[in-house]
Amino acid sequence: MFTRRQALMTAGVASVAAAVASIPAAAAAKEAVAPADISRLPRQKVTLVAPPYVHAHDQVAKGGPKVVEFTMKIEEKPVVIDEEGTTLQAMTFNGSIPGPLMVVHEDDYVELTLINPESNSMPHNIDFHASTGGLGGGALTLINPGEQTKLRFKATRAGTFVYHCAPGGPMIPWHVVSGMSGAIMVLPREGLKDEKGEPVRYDKVVYIGENDFYIPRDEDGNFKSYDSPAESYADTVEVMRGLVPTHVVFNGAKGALTGDNALKAKVGETVLIVHSQANRDTRPHLIGGHGDHVWELGKFDNPPAKDLETWFIRGGSAGAATYTFLQPGIYAYVNHNLIEAVELGATAHFVVEGDWNDDLMMQVQAPSPIATN
Amino acid sequence: MSFSYTWIEAVAAASVSVVTAFTGIAWWNAPQMSTTFETVLVSPGAFDFEPTGEFVANGAEIDPGDRPVVFRRPIEIMKFQVTLGDYQRCVSAGQCEAPNTRYADTEAPVVGISYLDAEAYADWYSDLTGEGWRLPAPEEWAFVAAERFAGEVFTRGQDPSNPAIAWIRRYEEQILLDREPDPVIHPAGHFGPNSNGVADLGGNVWEWTSGCYTRIEQDSDGNSVGAPYQNCGIRIAEGVHRAYMSNFIRNGKSGGCAVGTPPDHLGFRLVKDAGFASGLARLGQTVTKYLSH
């Protein structure tokens, strides 16, 4: 089924290559910052880590803008997405769902080497919502199996932004719901600030990527498995068109952030939670906690909302929230469509250790028989 | 049976102790049976059993410790869990609701069964055979399960000044159990017999017992304070670990704020009360049902 598609892709790559060749001249004529200047900027190589973890970074930028180099390898592979062993023929950035969170500062240059190994079966690309022009980079990064490409874009806007694969036409939603999305966080150079301009700092950051999956079922109602993404395509599109996901999960699988993989924090620690959803609306809620400062839209030039109970992440966007844990215990971080949280999988846990604060809460009377006097 | 809280269970226990001599003797004409079950007769004995239910002292949950339980008469119990094939006969007879399950192996245990379903089956099968079949009490299940019994695998004690400590510890204990869910339905006998010759105990199908949720207040000397609280809308299922579940639940599931390891599947097996005793026990059950409606 990919023959014609691939032919189109290849043609597309050729014409894009021609277009790229002409860009430097045009840019040099119009922009103050020519490639020659960028070449003199300091460069920093970052090794990405799999979510929910985030690579080490400065909250406040040190020095001036730099070029931050990243490398991501696209991996097509089967991934188990629930405790019943249901398998998704997944497509991933760097082997994880979601792809890794990239962190830079405003006015830095993001330089991504994107690799599509020979072992993959399809062309892929990357569309950065944080970037400007070129279909978010999608038009300049379309690569076939066995190819790599390097894209540079300037991080001109501070915030959390989704990136995703967008190889054209019906491939776009399919690649996204097969796992190909992630996020980049562009921090203000002076760090995060509250509505009064006071600094907001975090002790740790976690990245939660939410995905909706659409797994076809057989006549008996059991989930089907396939030998390759191509074989799953037709059935999957049919389920996708019904707009009812079979799974809504955090970090690629039901239970990916619970039990052994539960997130950890201590009373008094401030955690920044970055939450992305590349395809579908969601509404994060921390059971027993709040959002202290919430950039629901994810864009740091807007003042954060405060003391939220639940916040809204629009499909195709990423948001950020800080919370300082005040009480020990187990916290469930859920999509507060509770059907999606409990039945479909969108639940993470924080295990928080520390001293209990009776002032904030206490059980005045343990469960006991109803008083009859 | 020293920790049964319903009088009906006391009746059942008493009746078992009276009439073991009649075991296997049909002293009235049994109706035509479409299903027979292989049973195992577990010899009388004594063992230490940590009572079910919650024990509370000074507003915090405490560990009640083990207590001796004596069975003076044998327990006759189904060797295998009730299978889908067995259960379907009750569904066909219009006396049981269809199970909440998607597989079709009639030789495998029926799963997707609530406590109420299991009770309906026991009633139907008792009526069909004229025998006294019922769910085992937790103590009976534990005694029969012997080395396969797990019960309360999580620490129960709690620090009154910081409820989160026990909460987190239980969460970590669940992780330490390190048990991968096993959703596949296996044929009866897959998990093999235990030392008593009873098959599949502690496999991936949890079994309903007749035990109800209870809560007992204790003073500092360990004496009960006031009447125990009992809720029979919540029943006890035994398996890899003990699960307290609402009596209408057919599939245990975790998620959201319910921080717990759910049973993979819910099924059941029955014990048989002998001859005269069963008549007494069934009379008791009928009376109980009448009173509770």
HADDOCK unambig.tbl for C-alpha pairs under 7 A between the chains (distance, minus, plus):
assign (segid A and resid 83 and name CA) (segid B and resid 181 and name CA) 6.33 0.50 0.50
assign (segid A and resid 84 and name CA) (segid B and resid 183 and name CA) 5.83 0.50 0.50
assign (segid A and resid 259 and name CA) (segid B and resid 175 and name CA) 5.68 0.50 0.50
assign (segid A and resid 260 and name CA) (segid B and resid 175 and name CA) 5.83 0.50 0.50
assign (segid A and resid 328 and name CA) (segid B and resid 164 and name CA) 5.59 0.50 0.50
assign (segid A and resid 329 and name CA) (segid B and resid 164 and name CA) 4.50 0.50 0.50
assign (segid A and resid 329 and name CA) (segid B and resid 167 and name CA) 6.40 0.50 0.50
assign (segid A and resid 329 and name CA) (segid B and resid 168 and name CA) 6.00 0.50 0.50
assign (segid A and resid 330 and name CA) (segid B and resid 168 and name CA) 6.44 0.50 0.50
assign (segid A and resid 332 and name CA) (segid B and resid 256 and name CA) 6.20 0.50 0.50
assign (segid A and resid 332 and name CA) (segid B and resid 257 and name CA) 5.57 0.50 0.50
assign (segid A and resid 334 and name CA) (segid B and resid 256 and name CA) 6.63 0.50 0.50
assign (segid A and resid 341 and name CA) (segid B and resid 255 and name CA) 6.87 0.50 0.50
assign (segid A and resid 341 and name CA) (segid B and resid 256 and name CA) 5.88 0.50 0.50
assign (segid A and resid 342 and name CA) (segid B and resid 255 and name CA) 4.53 0.50 0.50
assign (segid A and resid 342 and name CA) (segid B and resid 256 and name CA) 5.17 0.50 0.50
assign (segid A and resid 347 and name CA) (segid B and resid 255 and name CA) 6.57 0.50 0.50
assign (segid A and resid 347 and name CA) (segid B and resid 256 and name CA) 5.83 0.50 0.50
assign (segid A and resid 351 and name CA) (segid B and resid 168 and name CA) 6.86 0.50 0.50
assign (segid A and resid 355 and name CA) (segid B and resid 162 and name CA) 6.70 0.50 0.50
assign (segid A and resid 356 and name CA) (segid B and resid 162 and name CA) 5.05 0.50 0.50
assign (segid A and resid 365 and name CA) (segid B and resid 59 and name CA) 6.94 0.50 0.50
assign (segid A and resid 366 and name CA) (segid B and resid 59 and name CA) 5.19 0.50 0.50
assign (segid A and resid 369 and name CA) (segid B and resid 229 and name CA) 6.66 0.50 0.50
